[in-house]
Amino acid sequence: MDASEVSSLHTSMRKYGIPGVLEPVDPRNRAGVWRVVDPVDRRDITVDVLARVAAADRHRPTRGFVISG
């Protein structure tokens, strides 16, 4: 993921309670590629977090009415 996607992912992670720390792969290039690392053991969990956010977005509850015709 690149720097333009970080803010959106961070918002979704907090909204759904998904833990992780967002950081640039190369600390000297904050506009480059970013990843998500486990806050405890610092391993890369980007793929897992992206999958969890996508699943949460697909299954979030919606409100509405069904009106039969």
C-alpha atoms as an extended CHARMM CRD file, in Angstrom:
* protein
*
        69  EXT
         1         1  MET       CA              0.0000000000        0.0000000000        0.0000000000  PROA      1               0.0000000000
         2         2  ASP       CA              1.2370000000        3.4890000000       -0.6400000000  PROA      2               0.0000000000
         3         3  ALA       CA              1.1450000000        6.6340000000        1.4850000000  PROA      3               0.0000000000
         4         4  SER       CA             -2.1640000000        7.8110000000        0.0040000000  PROA      4               0.0000000000
         5         5  GLU       CA             -3.9640000000        4.7370000000        1.4020000000  PROA      5               0.0000000000
         6         6  VAL       CA             -2.5640000000        4.8990000000        4.9390000000  PROA      6               0.0000000000
         7         7  SER       CA             -5.0530000000        7.3620000000        6.4150000000  PROA      7               0.0000000000
         8         8  SER       CA             -8.0510000000        5.4120000000        5.1590000000  PROA      8               0.0000000000
         9         9  LEU       CA             -6.6560000000        2.1110000000        6.4220000000  PROA      9               0.0000000000
        10        10  HSD       CA             -5.8290000000        3.6430000000        9.8080000000  PROA      10              0.0000000000
        11        11  THR       CA             -9.3960000000        4.9400000000       10.1330000000  PROA      11              0.0000000000
        12        12  SER       CA            -10.8490000000        1.5270000000        9.2630000000  PROA      12              0.0000000000
        13        13  MET       CA             -8.5090000000       -0.2830000000       11.6530000000  PROA      13              0.0000000000
        14        14  ARG       CA             -9.6050000000        1.9370000000       14.5430000000  PROA      14              0.0000000000
        15        15  LYS       CA            -13.2870000000        1.7150000000       13.5570000000  PROA      15              0.0000000000
        16        16  TYR       CA            -13.2300000000       -2.0980000000       13.6180000000  PROA      16              0.0000000000
        17        17  GLY       CA            -10.7810000000       -2.4850000000       16.5220000000  PROA      17              0.0000000000
        18        18  ILE       CA             -8.0590000000       -4.1250000000       14.4190000000  PROA      18              0.0000000000
        19        19  PRO       CA             -4.6360000000       -3.7850000000       16.0830000000  PROA      19              0.0000000000
        20        20  GLY       CA             -1.4780000000       -2.8820000000       14.1910000000  PROA      20              0.0000000000
        21        21  VAL       CA              1.0590000000       -0.1350000000       13.6330000000  PROA      21              0.0000000000
        22        22  LEU       CA              1.3360000000        1.5560000000       10.2480000000  PROA      22              0.0000000000
        23        23  GLU       CA              4.8730000000        2.4100000000        9.2020000000  PROA      23              0.0000000000
        24        24  PRO       CA              6.7800000000        3.0920000000        5.9840000000  PROA      24              0.0000000000
        25        25  VAL       CA              8.8770000000        0.1840000000        4.7180000000  PROA      25              0.0000000000
        26        26  ASP       CA             11.7330000000        2.6670000000        4.1960000000  PROA      26              0.0000000000
        27        27  PRO       CA             11.6530000000        5.2260000000        7.0450000000  PROA      27              0.0000000000
        28        28  ARG       CA             13.4740000000        7.7590000000        4.8530000000  PROA      28              0.0000000000
        29        29  ASN       CA             10.7460000000        7.5780000000        2.1770000000  PROA      29              0.0000000000
        30        30  ARG       CA              7.3950000000        8.3600000000        3.8040000000  PROA      30              0.0000000000
        31        31  ALA       CA              5.7900000000        8.7720000000        0.3690000000  PROA      31              0.0000000000
        32        32  GLY       CA              6.6950000000        5.1980000000       -0.6010000000  PROA      32              0.0000000000
        33        33  VAL       CA              5.3430000000        1.7950000000        0.3670000000  PROA      33              0.0000000000
        34        34  TRP       CA              3.8320000000        1.2920000000        3.8390000000  PROA      34              0.0000000000
        35        35  ARG       CA              3.0890000000       -1.8140000000        5.8790000000  PROA      35              0.0000000000
        36        36  VAL       CA              1.2740000000       -2.8500000000        9.0320000000  PROA      36              0.0000000000
        37        37  VAL       CA              3.3180000000       -4.4620000000       11.7980000000  PROA      37              0.0000000000
        38        38  ASP       CA              2.2620000000       -6.3220000000       14.9110000000  PROA      38              0.0000000000
        39        39  PRO       CA              2.7430000000       -3.9820000000       17.8920000000  PROA      39              0.0000000000
        40        40  VAL       CA              4.1070000000       -6.8130000000       20.0570000000  PROA      40              0.0000000000
        41        41  ASP       CA              6.5780000000       -8.7450000000       17.9210000000  PROA      41              0.0000000000
        42        42  ARG       CA              7.0240000000       -6.3050000000       14.9750000000  PROA      42              0.0000000000
        43        43  ARG       CA              6.2420000000       -8.8900000000       12.2770000000  PROA      43              0.0000000000
        44        44  ASP       CA              4.5910000000       -7.7540000000        9.0460000000  PROA      44              0.0000000000
        45        45  ILE       CA              0.8090000000       -8.3420000000        9.2020000000  PROA      45              0.0000000000
        46        46  THR       CA             -0.2340000000       -6.1630000000        6.2520000000  PROA      46              0.0000000000
        47        47  VAL       CA             -1.9840000000       -8.9090000000        4.2740000000  PROA      47              0.0000000000
        48        48  ASP       CA             -3.9510000000      -10.0990000000        7.3150000000  PROA      48              0.0000000000
        49        49  VAL       CA             -5.0500000000       -6.5710000000        8.2630000000  PROA      49              0.0000000000
        50        50  LEU       CA             -6.1410000000       -5.7100000000        4.7140000000  PROA      50              0.0000000000
        51        51  ALA       CA             -8.2050000000       -8.9170000000        4.5930000000  PROA      51              0.0000000000
        52        52  ARG       CA             -9.8310000000       -8.2150000000        7.9740000000  PROA      52              0.0000000000
        53        53  VAL       CA            -10.7330000000       -4.6350000000        6.9830000000  PROA      53              0.0000000000
        54        54  ALA       CA            -12.1840000000       -5.8150000000        3.6640000000  PROA      54              0.0000000000
        55        55  ALA       CA            -14.2470000000       -8.4850000000        5.4320000000  PROA      55              0.0000000000
        56        56  ALA       CA            -15.5000000000       -6.0020000000        8.0160000000  PROA      56              0.0000000000
        57        57  ASP       CA            -16.4890000000       -3.5380000000        5.2820000000  PROA      57              0.0000000000
        58        58  ARG       CA            -18.4750000000       -6.2620000000        3.4640000000  PROA      58              0.0000000000
        59        59  HSD       CA            -20.2930000000       -7.4460000000        6.5900000000  PROA      59              0.0000000000
        60        60  ARG       CA            -21.1040000000       -4.2270000000        8.3390000000  PROA      60              0.0000000000
        61        61  PRO       CA            -24.7540000000       -3.8880000000        9.3180000000  PROA      61              0.0000000000
        62        62  THR       CA            -27.0100000000       -1.6180000000        7.3270000000  PROA      62              0.0000000000
        63        63  ARG       CA            -30.3470000000       -0.1030000000        8.1160000000  PROA      63              0.0000000000
        64        64  GLY       CA            -33.2820000000        0.0810000000        5.8150000000  PROA      64              0.0000000000
        65        65  PHE       CA            -36.7790000000       -0.9760000000        5.0650000000  PROA      65              0.0000000000
        66        66  VAL       CA            -38.1800000000       -3.5960000000        2.7710000000  PROA      66              0.0000000000
        67        67  ILE       CA            -41.3970000000       -2.5100000000        1.1520000000  PROA      67              0.0000000000
        68        68  SER       CA            -43.1830000000       -5.2200000000       -0.7260000000  PROA      68              0.0000000000
        69        69  GLY       CA            -44.9360000000       -4.1160000000       -3.8850000000  PROA      69              0.0000000000
